[in-house]
Amino acid sequence: MTRSLHDSWQLGGVTIPNRVVLAPLAGIGNWFVRLQAKRHGAGYAISEMVSSHAIHHGNERTCSELLRIHPDERAQGPTAIQLFGGDPDVMRSAAEHVAQVGGVDVIDLNMGCPVPKVCKTGAGAALLDDPDRAVAVARAAREGSGLPVTVKLRPGLRPGQQTGVELAHRLVEQAGVAGLCMHPRVAKQRHAGRADYDLVRRMVEELPVPVLISGGLRDAAKVHEVFERTGAEAVLLARGSLGNPWIFEQVLGAREDEPSREEILAELDWVLERAVEHLGEARAARYLRKFYPWYVTRLGEGKVLQDRLQRTQSIAEARAALGIATPALAAA
């Protein structure tokens, strides 16, 4: 039977309307970034990485902002919250809290983040070398939340290792996870170098749960190639979607062309409005400085506009720099 990225599928009893997913983007994947991906076709979206420790200890900003599910996002498809942490008891508590917040369909666990400040706490990719703890953390998340749990992994910490593949089997058999996502580069590679897509193909053949693929999927042609090559249940788009939500439409065949200047500016204006809704005017103006380069690059603009946007102190200044009318003027 011919597979299609348009096909719906099941993840722990949750129906996902297609096989194109927004990957977890650390420090970026808040509710409006997830909503943006869904507006452009993503069938499922996973949140930025959230600390189980911060949730367990009631950190106000973490609980009120990073766990926020907007009604518009909820209406457009399932959402997962990705948690990280190395303490099973803390993870159980955090997962229970996430489930009680409501609007979350799946708990995703990060066991692949290579960033030292995460690994030194015993979380992220550090769990690849501590499989007993990894299994206990995943089991705790499932029991604490009552929700399907998935895990994002890498093959290992260093070249030649396959500890992540061995762990994947244990997570299914001993922790009851509903699915797995493999980024087929070892942690030491970060986001560079060769991705071992054939390893993912073997995991798809060996494991009884959905196996998803992430890593190196920066354009529609590559996505289709890897989807067919690996047999993965779904594809996760990450860095290739930054400032480029149109990639979801291109992957799904809804468009072939690149966005016009007017489309890019309109999309960025939508992002500005949502950021203000999320954080308030003052914080949004600072927060958006990491978003501007992605869109300015797509506009074909250079360093002058980049620098000007990085110096803006308000959303109005950013709109002026971009030549976008303020909402009041646009309505006049």
Helices and strands as residue ranges (DSSP letters): E 9-11, E 14-16, E 20-22, H 31-39, E 44-51, H 52-56, H 60-61, I 62-66, H 71-75, E 79-84, H 88-101, E 106-111, H 116-119, G 124-129, H 131-145, E 149-153, H 163-175, E 179-182, G 187-189, H 197-206, E 211-214, H 220-230, E 234-237, G 239-241, H 246-251, H 261-279, H 281-287, G 288-290, H 292-299, H 303-310, H 315-322, H 327-331
